Amino acid sequence: MVLDVNEIAKILPHRYPFLLVDRIVELEEGKRIVGIKNVTINEPFFQGHFPGHPVMPGVLIIEAMAQTAGIMAYLASDDETRKKVTYFASIDNAKFRKPVKPGDQLRIEIETKFCKRGIWGVAAKALVDGVVVTDAELKATFANK
């Protein structure tokens, strides 16, 4: 394990119930990161999405991918940039291929495509049992708090 949830909480401003990364298991600084999100029936969104047929909302899968990418960008940044907050800039070509249900473990794989003038572009995918359930192209940047 590279980072546990306590170490992640020192990097991301998110907290329960919106912290959607449980651990980081692989990291190539500035190039690639792999995060894990354990999806449990206790997640508050399952109460209403959907009763009797719980499915993790796609926007939260995208958010988990963005948080994982944010961790990578933060760790690759200098001390001055680390004082800033990461903001989502865009989502392109998002595809939701299979539903994510309680008991699933999301493996979130992020690969840097570019980092220019403070804007990070990444290819993101989420897998369950080795099968891609969601993929997208994401962009983010840092801004003053």
Secondary structure as GFF3:
##gff-version 3
##sequence-region A 1 145
A	DSSP	alpha_helix	5	11	.	.	.	ID=ss1
A	DSSP	beta_strand	23	28	.	.	.	ID=ss2
A	DSSP	beta_strand	32	38	.	.	.	ID=ss3
A	DSSP	three_ten_helix	44	47	.	.	.	ID=ss4
A	DSSP	alpha_helix	58	75	.	.	.	ID=ss5
A	DSSP	three_ten_helix	81	83	.	.	.	ID=ss6
A	DSSP	beta_strand	85	96	.	.	.	ID=ss7
A	DSSP	beta_strand	105	116	.	.	.	ID=ss8
A	DSSP	beta_strand	119	128	.	.	.	ID=ss9
A	DSSP	beta_strand	131	143	.	.	.	ID=ss10
###
